[in-house]
Amino acid sequence: MAVTTHSKTKATLRIEGFELTVTNPDKPLWPEAGITKLMYLERLLALAPYLLKYTRNRYLTTIRFPHGAGDPKSFYQKNCPEGAPDFVRTARLGDINYVVLDSVPTLLWLGNLACLEFHPSFEYIGETLPAEWLIDIDPSVNVEPRIMKAAAIIGETLHSVGIQSVPKTSGATGVQIYVPIRRGYTFEQLRRVGHFVASYVVQKHPKLFTIERLKKNRGDLIYVDYLQHWRGKTLSAPYTPRARPAASVSTPLTWDEVALNPDPRDFNLTNIVARLQRVGDLIEKCPPQNLDHVLARLQ
């Protein structure tokens, strides 16, 4: 990425043969972390080889924060904005014309629009089968020191039935258990396994877990959300930034790291690039899982 001009009101970037005008490049997008829009675009460029693997060929929902993280006027965007550059690909589903986030220029264009979060579909464009399987572990209180313990228990439960998984911070307060899968499983089949896992950990640890959907009825229990993984729904992509004060990033971890009880805010836009240079993409290192034996037992 080359910055060819830079003033207080705009900058011009040249990336992969395309020219992109950046408005208000010095505007703080994460004031607490000291990250301006141009700094954000630089981080997105470094994150692109990792993030784009989990957004390309998917229907994309973004969350835009015109005045930066914490802006109450933030909004979800599904439809591609009018006037998109020619390099932006789209895919229609129903009456929505989604952006397809499959290139660096598209990523930086979205970053310039103050899209601070990227939430892809669970299925590929034009398909009905899930691309992977996720279980969302969602705390019911704002500060939950047991969240990594909860993730470890679910990881151990999956391991006990022969399923390898990768924990990743949501970038907010929760943790998601990511399971690469062999192609061919349906959402219905994965929900069946998810219900089994969630019910098991609730039975074994009733003072820690719940599958109660209504937050007001959970108390301080951690919600095992196996229902979110479904066609038409989304979760935060691996390596997406989040619009949180610490500029946290949804980050895959090792199970050894989970055992050290890290704070999800420890993984953020100020240090994620150095981490990825050191450890690479941990999800990519986990082979697609065969779930046939588990499904057979559940039948």
C-alpha positions as CSV (number, residue, x, y, z in Angstrom):
1,M,0.0,0.0,0.0
2,A,1.4,3.3,-1.0
3,V,0.1,6.6,0.3
4,T,0.5,9.0,-2.6
5,T,-1.1,12.1,-0.9
6,H,-2.0,12.9,2.7
7,S,-3.8,15.9,4.1
8,K,-6.1,16.5,7.1
9,T,-9.2,15.9,4.9
10,K,-8.1,13.1,2.7
11,A,-5.3,10.7,1.6
12,T,-4.9,8.8,-1.6
13,L,-3.8,5.1,-1.5
14,R,-2.6,3.0,-4.3
15,I,-3.1,-0.7,-3.7
16,E,-3.0,-3.6,-6.2
17,G,-3.3,-1.3,-9.1
18,F,-6.3,0.6,-7.7
19,E,-6.5,4.1,-6.2
20,L,-8.6,4.7,-3.1
21,T,-9.4,8.0,-1.6
22,V,-9.4,7.9,2.2
23,T,-11.5,10.6,3.9
24,N,-10.4,12.1,7.2
25,P,-7.3,9.8,7.5
26,D,-6.4,11.2,10.9
27,K,-9.8,10.7,12.5
28,P,-9.6,8.6,15.7
29,L,-11.5,5.4,15.2
30,W,-10.4,3.9,18.6
31,P,-9.7,7.0,20.7
32,E,-8.7,5.1,23.8
33,A,-6.1,3.0,21.8
34,G,-4.9,6.0,19.8
35,I,-5.8,4.4,16.5
36,T,-6.7,6.7,13.6
37,K,-8.4,5.7,10.3
38,L,-5.1,5.6,8.4
39,M,-3.5,3.4,11.1
40,Y,-6.5,1.2,11.0
41,L,-6.1,0.7,7.2
42,E,-2.5,-0.2,7.7
43,R,-3.5,-2.9,10.3
44,L,-6.2,-4.2,7.9
45,L,-3.6,-4.5,5.2
46,A,-1.4,-6.7,7.5
47,L,-4.5,-8.7,8.6
48,A,-5.7,-9.3,5.1
49,P,-3.9,-12.6,4.4
50,Y,-5.6,-14.1,7.5
51,L,-9.0,-12.3,7.6
52,L,-9.8,-12.7,3.9
53,K,-9.6,-16.5,4.2
54,Y,-12.7,-16.4,6.4
55,T,-14.7,-13.8,4.5
56,R,-14.2,-14.6,0.8
57,N,-17.0,-16.5,-0.9
58,R,-19.3,-15.5,2.0
59,Y,-22.2,-13.1,2.5
60,L,-20.8,-10.3,4.5
61,T,-22.5,-8.2,7.3
62,T,-20.4,-5.3,8.6
63,I,-20.9,-2.9,11.5
64,R,-20.2,0.7,10.7
65,F,-19.1,3.3,13.2
66,P,-19.0,6.6,11.4
67,H,-17.6,8.4,14.4
68,G,-15.5,5.6,15.7
69,A,-15.8,2.8,18.3
70,G,-18.4,3.6,20.9
71,D,-20.5,5.7,18.5
72,P,-24.1,5.2,19.4
73,K,-25.1,5.9,15.8
74,S,-23.4,2.6,14.6
75,F,-25.4,0.4,12.3
76,Y,-25.3,-3.0,10.6
77,Q,-24.8,-3.0,6.9
78,K,-25.8,-5.9,4.7
79,N,-26.6,-4.2,1.3
80,C,-23.6,-2.9,-0.7
81,P,-23.7,0.9,-0.5
82,E,-24.4,2.7,-3.8
83,G,-21.4,4.0,-5.7
84,A,-19.1,1.1,-4.8
85,P,-15.9,1.0,-6.8
86,D,-15.7,-1.4,-9.7
87,F,-13.4,-3.8,-7.9
88,V,-16.1,-4.5,-5.2
89,R,-17.8,-7.8,-5.9
90,T,-21.3,-8.5,-4.7
91,A,-23.6,-11.5,-4.3
92,R,-27.4,-11.4,-4.0
93,L,-29.4,-13.5,-1.6
94,G,-33.1,-12.8,-1.5
95,D,-33.5,-9.0,-1.6
96,I,-30.1,-8.2,-0.2
97,N,-27.0,-7.5,-2.4
98,Y,-24.1,-8.4,-0.1
99,V,-20.5,-7.2,-0.4
100,V,-18.1,-10.1,-1.1
101,L,-15.0,-9.4,1.0
102,D,-12.4,-11.2,-1.2
103,S,-9.7,-8.6,-1.9
104,V,-7.4,-6.2,-0.2
105,P,-8.9,-3.1,-2.1
106,T,-12.4,-4.1,-1.0
107,L,-11.2,-4.5,2.6
108,L,-9.6,-1.1,2.7
109,W,-12.6,0.5,1.0
110,L,-14.8,-0.9,3.8
111,G,-12.3,0.3,6.3
112,N,-12.5,3.8,4.9
113,L,-16.3,3.6,5.4
114,A,-15.6,2.9,9.1
115,C,-16.6,-0.7,9.0
116,L,-14.9,-1.8,12.2
117,E,-16.3,-5.3,12.4
118,F,-16.7,-8.1,9.8
119,H,-19.3,-10.9,10.3
120,P,-19.5,-13.4,7.4
121,S,-22.1,-16.1,6.8
122,F,-21.6,-19.6,8.0
123,E,-22.2,-20.9,4.5
124,Y,-20.5,-20.2,1.2
125,I,-22.2,-18.1,-1.5
126,G,-24.7,-20.2,-3.4
127,E,-24.5,-23.1,-1.0
128,T,-26.7,-24.4,1.9
129,L,-24.1,-26.5,3.8
130,P,-22.0,-25.0,6.6
131,A,-18.4,-24.3,5.9
132,E,-17.3,-24.9,9.5
133,W,-18.9,-25.4,13.0
134,L,-18.8,-23.0,15.9
135,I,-20.1,-23.0,19.4
136,D,-20.5,-19.6,21.0
137,I,-19.7,-19.2,24.7
138,D,-21.4,-16.0,25.9
139,P,-21.0,-14.6,29.4
140,S,-24.1,-13.2,31.1
141,V,-22.1,-10.6,33.1
142,N,-19.9,-7.8,31.8
143,V,-16.8,-9.1,33.5
144,E,-16.5,-12.9,33.5
145,P,-13.2,-14.3,34.9
146,R,-14.4,-17.9,34.3
147,I,-14.8,-17.6,30.5
148,M,-11.5,-19.3,29.7
149,K,-12.3,-22.1,32.1
150,A,-15.6,-22.5,30.4
151,A,-13.9,-22.7,27.0
152,A,-11.4,-25.3,28.3
153,I,-14.2,-27.5,29.6
154,I,-16.0,-27.5,26.2
155,G,-12.7,-28.1,24.4
156,E,-12.0,-31.1,26.7
157,T,-15.5,-32.4,26.1
158,L,-15.1,-32.2,22.3
159,H,-11.6,-33.8,22.6
160,S,-13.1,-36.7,24.7
161,V,-15.3,-37.7,21.7
162,G,-12.4,-37.3,19.2
163,I,-13.1,-33.8,17.9
164,Q,-10.2,-31.3,17.6
165,S,-11.1,-27.7,18.0
166,V,-9.6,-24.2,18.2
167,P,-10.7,-21.6,20.7
168,K,-10.9,-18.0,19.6
169,T,-11.8,-14.9,21.4
170,S,-14.9,-13.2,20.0
171,G,-13.1,-9.9,20.3
172,A,-15.7,-8.8,22.8
173,T,-16.4,-10.7,26.0
174,G,-17.0,-14.2,24.9
175,V,-15.1,-17.2,23.3
176,Q,-16.0,-19.2,20.3
177,I,-15.0,-22.8,19.7
178,Y,-14.1,-23.2,16.1
179,V,-14.2,-26.7,14.5
180,P,-13.0,-27.1,10.9
181,I,-15.2,-29.9,9.4
182,R,-15.2,-32.2,6.4
183,R,-17.6,-31.0,3.8
184,G,-21.1,-32.6,3.7
185,Y,-22.5,-32.1,7.1
186,T,-25.8,-30.1,7.5
187,F,-26.7,-27.4,9.9
188,E,-29.2,-29.8,11.4
189,Q,-26.5,-32.4,12.1
190,L,-24.2,-29.9,13.7
191,R,-27.0,-28.5,15.9
192,R,-27.6,-32.0,17.1
193,V,-24.0,-32.4,18.2
194,G,-24.0,-28.9,19.7
195,H,-27.1,-29.7,21.7
196,F,-25.4,-32.8,23.0
197,V,-22.3,-31.0,24.0
198,A,-24.2,-28.1,25.6
199,S,-26.5,-30.3,27.6
200,Y,-23.6,-32.4,28.8
201,V,-21.6,-29.5,30.2
202,V,-24.7,-28.0,31.8
203,Q,-25.3,-31.3,33.5
204,K,-21.7,-31.7,34.6
205,H,-21.2,-28.0,35.6
206,P,-24.7,-26.6,36.6
207,K,-23.1,-23.7,38.5
208,L,-21.1,-22.6,35.4
209,F,-23.2,-23.2,32.3
210,T,-26.7,-22.7,31.0
211,I,-28.6,-23.1,27.7
212,E,-31.2,-20.6,28.7
213,R,-31.8,-18.3,25.8
214,L,-33.1,-15.3,27.7
215,K,-30.3,-13.4,29.3
216,K,-32.5,-12.1,32.1
217,N,-33.1,-15.7,33.2
218,R,-29.4,-16.7,33.2
219,G,-28.1,-15.1,36.4
220,D,-24.3,-15.2,36.2
221,L,-24.2,-18.5,34.2
222,I,-22.3,-18.7,31.0
223,Y,-24.5,-19.4,28.0
224,V,-23.5,-22.2,25.6
225,D,-25.0,-20.9,22.4
226,Y,-25.2,-23.9,20.0
227,L,-28.2,-22.3,18.2
228,Q,-26.3,-19.3,16.7
229,H,-24.6,-21.6,14.2
230,W,-27.3,-21.7,11.5
231,R,-28.0,-20.6,7.9
232,G,-28.5,-16.9,7.6
233,K,-26.8,-16.1,10.9
234,T,-23.3,-14.8,11.6
235,L,-20.5,-14.6,14.1
236,S,-17.4,-12.4,14.2
237,A,-14.8,-13.6,11.7
238,P,-11.4,-14.8,12.9
239,Y,-9.1,-11.8,12.9
240,T,-11.9,-9.2,12.6
241,P,-11.4,-6.1,14.8
242,R,-14.1,-5.2,17.2
243,A,-15.4,-1.8,18.1
244,R,-14.3,-2.1,21.7
245,P,-12.2,0.4,23.7
246,A,-9.1,-1.8,23.5
247,A,-9.4,-2.3,19.7
248,S,-9.6,-6.0,20.4
249,V,-9.4,-8.5,17.6
250,S,-11.1,-11.9,17.4
251,T,-8.1,-14.1,17.9
252,P,-7.5,-17.9,17.7
253,L,-5.6,-19.3,20.7
254,T,-3.9,-22.5,21.7
255,W,-5.3,-24.5,24.4
256,D,-2.2,-23.9,26.5
257,E,-2.9,-20.2,26.2
258,V,-6.5,-20.7,27.3
259,A,-5.1,-22.5,30.4
260,L,-3.2,-19.3,31.3
261,N,-6.6,-17.4,31.5
262,P,-5.8,-14.5,29.2
263,D,-8.0,-11.4,29.0
264,P,-9.6,-11.2,25.5
265,R,-8.6,-7.5,25.4
266,D,-4.9,-8.6,25.4
267,F,-5.3,-9.4,21.7
268,N,-5.8,-6.2,19.8
269,L,-4.9,-4.1,16.8
270,T,-1.7,-2.9,18.5
271,N,-0.1,-6.4,18.8
272,I,-2.0,-8.8,16.5
273,V,0.3,-8.4,13.6
274,A,3.4,-9.4,15.6
275,R,1.4,-12.3,17.1
276,L,0.5,-13.6,13.6
277,Q,4.0,-13.3,12.4
278,R,5.0,-15.5,15.4
279,V,2.3,-18.1,15.5
280,G,0.5,-17.9,12.1
281,D,-3.1,-19.0,11.6
282,L,-3.9,-21.5,14.3
283,I,-7.2,-22.5,12.7
284,E,-5.4,-23.5,9.5
285,K,-3.3,-25.9,11.5
286,C,-6.4,-27.9,12.7
287,P,-7.4,-30.5,10.1
288,P,-11.1,-30.8,9.0
289,Q,-12.9,-33.1,11.5
290,N,-14.9,-36.2,10.8
291,L,-18.0,-36.2,12.9
292,D,-19.5,-39.4,11.6
293,H,-18.8,-41.4,14.8
294,V,-20.4,-38.8,17.0
295,L,-23.5,-38.5,14.8
296,A,-23.8,-42.3,14.7
297,R,-23.8,-42.4,18.5
298,L,-26.4,-39.7,18.8
299,Q,-28.8,-41.6,16.5
